[in-house]
């Protein structure tokens, strides 16, 4: 692979007394791209590359299709091996074409002329290199497609000491006449001490599983299998309560942001089980989860005015049932409002500003419902109409929800007057004496009979 960035200035400028060498060093690149991302997130980026391979193989199209279920990626997988001695990720997602490897795949950044996978999740061209340089001193990439098999091995300290930025292709084999299992295996060893220690910690593996489960849940629900140390990761469920007068929001938008393919958005909002850790907005870009259970101003929480001056309050415990899902998809992934580490939203992006108002508008009726639900805690159980509706609703996969412009709910017809609790304490001897007069035994009955007596005399008979 030949990279246009060189440590030496171009030959024509070496003797130019006015030329100032501003070319970067390898050490700067390696240190910069690995510093600002956590290790588990860097490993999740490697899974993104497998997902893009799966998309190329199965022509996945828009994530709208994935929401509806199905098994488009069935029999495709990524298997991760993580231990203190090495890291390995192996997939069967088509391999890396040799021309792609030579010209694009190992560049630091997305090169001009690269044909991007439609609806790609590996947008920025740094994920694989960042993860490999972050882990250890040695790495190897073995890959096979229907045309070629080959490998690339890099000794990082030696490579840093060379003037060339090139990697070398080795052991190339022509596969044109063979039945070869296509896919890619990436291995890193001679791990850095801190990395090796983390790979030996159970909590790190649990956190990594959780990170990948969140980021790739969209694709796992559609048949793509991911394993860590032979343990299959089970995807999360996306469900909202529906029925008994409760109907979740399901909106679609198609926006033309400049030239090229449109940006398609689907938004779902409603209520689910009360869970502080799971409440909030989930935002997906081309199927990749960017924010999970977000309860911050990034998704509109905090009395910020959205479309038409609508706002929602800061997140509070009473909103623990709130669930919102936003799926943004575009064949040109650069139109999506994600940051380069895919850990958050790009607040300056036009697509984000458009999404922001839509999230607030979608959430407002759900917040109103949850406020009303919270007020019911002050009345008797049998008079809590919204609680009754919620118990009568069912958890429904969002794939089964019809389009609806807003979250709606209706209050069931009252079966009688609203009842209010009355509670007070009096000396035991006085309660006993009054019970004898009223011919009852239980303190509760004393309260009921004494209220009825007072109501009859003071309200009905108006005998003051």
N, C-alpha and C positions, 0 to 999 in steps of 0.2 A: 504494500500500500504506500502510495506517495502522498505526502501532505504538503500543501503549499507553504506552511509555516516552517521556517528554518531558523536555527540559532544564528547562522551566519547571514550577513546582509547579502543581497543579490550581487552577483559578480560585477555587474555594470556600475555598482555604487561603491565598491570597495575602495577605489582610488579617488572618490569624490570628497574633497576636503570639507564640503558643506553638508554632507550626509550625516544624519544622526541615527544610530541604530536603536530602533524602538521595538525590536522583535522580542517575544516573551521567551522565558526559559522553561524547560520541562518541569523543573522543580516547582516553579510558580504555578503551572497548570495543575499538576498533581495535587499540590497542597491546597489550592483554591477550590477545586471541584469536590474534594473529599471532606473539607473542614465543616461545612455548614449543613450537613445532613446526618441524622442519626443512623446507626448501623442497620437497624431493622427496616427503616424506610429505604435505605440503599438496596437491601436485598429484595424488598417488594418491587423495586424498579426492574429487577431482573425478571420477575414474573410477568411484568408488563410486556417484555419482549416476546415471551412465550405466547401471550394473548394475541399480540399482533400477528405472530406466525399462524395461530389458529384462525384468525380473521382472514388471512390471505388464503388459507386452505379451503375454508368453508364459505367465503364471500358473505360474511355475517350481515353486511348492510347496516341499517340503523338500529340503535338500541331499542327503539319502539318494539321491534320484533322480539327482542330478548325479554322485555317485560312480560309479554304474553305467554311466557313459558316455552315449552318445547325443549328439544335436546340437540340443538344445532352443533354443539361442540362435543357431543358424545364420543367417547373413545380417544379423545385427546387429553394430554396430561402434562403436568410439570411436577417432577419429583426432586425435592430438596433434601440433601444430607448435610447436617450441621453438627459438627463435633469439634473438640479442641485441636484436632490435627488438620482438618480440611473442611472446605465447603464445596459442595457439588450441586449443580442444578442441571437436570436432564429433561428434555421434552421430546415429543414426537410430532412437532408442529411445522415440519417442512424443510428445516435446515436454512442455511444462509448461502445464497448463490455466490459463487466465487467472484463474479464481477462486482456484486454488492459489497463483499468483504474488501476487495482491492480498492474500491473507489469511495465507499460511503460508511460502511458499518463501524469501522474503527476510528473514524475521524472524531475530533473533539468538537462536537457541534454538528448540526444538520447541514450538509454540504449542498451547494447549488447543483441542481440537476438530479437530485435524489427524487425518485418516484415514491411518494408517501403512500402507505397503506391507508385506504379509505377508512375513516372513523378510527384512526390510530390512537393508541394510548401511550405509545413511546415517542412523544413528539419532539423532544428537544435534542436528542442525539448525544446525551451525556450519561445516561443511566448505567449502561453496561460498564463503560470505562470507569466511572466514579466508584461503582461497587468493587470492581476488581482491584483498583489501586488502593482502595480503603482497607482491604482485607489482609493482603499479605505480599510477600516478596516474589512469589512465583504464581503464574496462572497459565491455563491452557484452555483453548477453545477447540473442540472437535465437532465437526458438523458434516452432514451429508444431505444433499438433495438428489433429485432424479438424474442430475448430470455429473456431479463431482462429490468426492469425499476428500477432506483435507483437515489439517490442524494448524493452529497457531500457538506457539509457546513463547512466553515472555519471562525473562529474568529481569525484574524491575530495576534492581540496583545497576545491573549492567546496562540496561536500556537507557537509564538516566545519564550514564556516563558517555553515551555515544552522541555524536553530533546529529545523526539522522533520526527523524521521528518515525521511521518505518518499522512495521512488524514484518515477519517473514512467514510466508505460506510454506508448509512442509507436508510431505507424505501425500501428495495429491494423487487421487485415483479416479479414473474415468468410470462413471457408473452407468453410462448409456446403455450397456447391454446386460446389466445386472439387476437383480431384485433386491434393492437395498432399503433398509429401514431408515426413513428420512427423519432428521431431527438434529438437535444440538445438545452437546454436553459441555458445560463450563465448570472448570475445577480451579480452586485456589488453595495453595498450601504454603508452608513456611509462614504461617499466619503471624501477624504482629501480636505481641504479648497481650495487649488489652483485648484484642479481638478473640484470641484463643481462650482467654478467661471467660469472656462473655458467652462464647459458644458452649462452654461447659456448665452454664448456669441454667437451671430449670426455669427460673422466672423469665429469662431472656427468650427461651423457646416458647413459653406460653404467650409472651407479649408478641413475638413474631407471628405466631399462629393467629392471634387476634387481629394483628395489623393486616395480614393477608386476607383473612376472612372478611374484614370490612372492605378493603380495597377491591377485591375481586369477586365479591358476592354475586354481582350481576352475571358474570360468566359461569360461575360454578352452578348457579341455578339453571343454566342452560346446558349442562352436561360436562363442562370442563372440570377435570379432576386435579386437585392439588394435594400433594403429600409432603409432610415434613417428618423425616426419619421414619418413614413407612406409616405414619398416622394420617389418615384422610381428614382434610378440613371440611367441616359441615357448614354450608352457607346459612346465613341468617334468613329469617322469614320476613316478608313485607306484607303486613296485613293492617286493615283498618276496620273499625266497628261499623256495621251497617244493619239497618232494619229497625223496627219498632219506632219509626219516625226519624231515624238518624241516617243521613246520606252524605258520604264524603265528597269532597271536591275532586274532580278530575278534568283538567284543562289541557288543551293542546294549542301550541303556537308555532308558527313558521315565519321566520324573520330573514330578510335579505340584508345582510350587513356587508355592503360593498359587492364586489364581483365574486363570481364563483357560486358554489352550492349554498343553499340556505342553512340557517341554524334552526333545528327543530327542538322544541321544548315540550315536555310533559310534566305537569305538576299534580301531585296528589296531596290532600291535606284532610286530616280528621283526627280521631281519637283512637287510642289503644289502651293496653293495660297501664295502670299507674306505675311508672318506673322512672325515677329521677335520672338514672344513667342513660336511659334509652330515649328520653324525650328530646324533641328539637327537630331541626331540619337536617336532612341527608341530601347532599348535592352530588350528582354523578356527571362526569364529563366523558362522553363516549364509553359509558359503562363503568369507568373507573371512579370509585368513591373518593371524593376530594375532601368533603367535610362530613363528619358523622355526629349525629345528635347535637347539632350546634345550637347553643342557647345564647349567642352573643349578638352584638350589633351588626356583625357581618351578614346575618340573615334577617335583620330588621327588628330584633328585640331591643326595647329601650325607648319607647315613646317617640321614635323617629317617624316623621311623616312620609308616607309613601304616595302612591297614586291617589289623587283627589283629597289629599290631606289626611288620609287614614294612617293611624299609627297603632302600634301594639306596645304594651308595657314591658318593662324589664322582666326577664324570666323569674318566675317564683314557683315555689313548691306546688302550688295549686294547679300548675300547668303540666304536671308530670304525665298526664295522659296525651299531651299533644304529640302528633306525629306528622311530619311533612316530608315528601320525597320529590325532588326535582331532577329530571333527567334531561341533560343538554347534549345534543348530538349533531355532529357536522362531519362531512367527509374530509374537510380541511380542518385538522385539529387546532391550527393556530388561531381559529376564530373562537375557540372556547376560552372562558375566563378563568384559567387555572394558572398557578405560579409554576416556576420551573422544577420545583421539587414535588409537585402534585400533592402538596400538604395544605393547600388553602386556595382562596380565590384571589384573583387579581382585581383589586378595587378600582383601578383606573380603566379597566376594559369596558367598552360599550356594552358588550353582552352581559357583564355583571350588573351594570347600572340598570339595564332593562329588567333583569331577573329580580333585582332587589325590590323594586316596586311591586312586582307580581307576587313575591313571597309575602309581603306585608298584607296585600289585599286578600290573598288566599287564607292567611292565618287569622284575620280579624274575626270572622264569624265563629271560628273554633274557640278563640279566646272568650268571646261572649258566652258561648255554651259552658265553658269550664268555669267562668265566673258565676253563672247561674247555678251550676252544679255545686259549687263551693257554698253558696248561700243556703242550700238545702240542709246543710249539716245542723242548722239551728231548729229544725222542725222534726216532728215525729217520723220514724222510718216509713210508716204506711202512707205518709203524705208527700214523699219525695218523688215527684213525677218524673224528673229527668233521670234520677237514679233507677227508677223502674224501667224507663226506656233503655238505658244503658245495659241493664241486666237482660233485657229482651233482645238486644242486638247480637249479631254474630261476627266473629273475626273473619273477614273476607280478604282473600289475596287481592292486591291492587290490580293484578292482571284481569280480574273478573269485574272490576268496577266500571259502570257505564260513564260516559262523559257527563259532567255536571258543572255548571259555571260557578257554583259556590257551595260550601258546606252548609247544610240546612238541618234543622231539627224542629220537631213539633212537641208541644207539651200535651200529654194525654189528658183526656177529660177527667176532671176531679170526680171522685166517688162520693164526696161529702165535704163538709167544711174543713178547712185547714186546722190542724190541732197543734197547740203550743204546749211545751212542757212547763210545769210549775214545780219548783223545788224549794223547800225550806226545812229548817230543823227547829224543834221545840223540845223543852224538857220532857223526859220520858214519863214522869208521873202525870204531867198535864195531858200528854197524848193518850195515856191509858184512861184517864178520867173522861176525856172527850169520846174515846172509842166506846166506853160503856154507855154514854148517853146516846150515841148514834147507833148503838147495837151492831158494831162491827169489831173486827179483831186486828186486821193488818193495818199498819201505819199508812200504807198507800190508800186503803179504803177510807181512812180517816180524812186524808187530804181531799179525796173525791167528794165525799159526802158533805164535808164542811164547805167546799167550794159551791156545791149545788145549793146548799142552804143559804149561803151568802148571796148568791146570784138571784135566787128566788125572792128573797126579802128586799135586796137593794136595787135590783134591776127590773125584775118583772113586776113586783108590787110597789116599787119605788118608796119603800118604807124606811126613811132615814130617821 
